[in-house]
Amino acid sequence: MTENIDTLISAAEQAYQQALVTYQSASIDQKIATKPKLDQAAELIVTLRTKQLQGAITVSDQDVATMQDLRTKVNDAATLQTALSSMVALILKFV
């Protein structure tokens, strides 16, 4: 399961990077609504990385699959806010 945490963090980082790209092309209203979750996701990824270094975190195959699915959802400005909220909720399971 150790590789699952690595995969989850990698997918989260990739999803965050894609969310930034999507955020840049969003409308001002979407940016205002999305910015807090975008910032929270960035902070949680750092926290998750720190917790990984501190000890064992159990990440299921389903958690990894969910994060990888969220990576595709942040490509669309219309689903960006929902996807970021889901991403934050998933990461919060481990921090």
Secondary structure as GFF3:
##gff-version 3
##sequence-region A 1 95
A	DSSP	alpha_helix	2	24	.	.	.	ID=ss1
A	DSSP	alpha_helix	28	54	.	.	.	ID=ss2
A	DSSP	alpha_helix	61	73	.	.	.	ID=ss3
A	DSSP	alpha_helix	77	92	.	.	.	ID=ss4
###
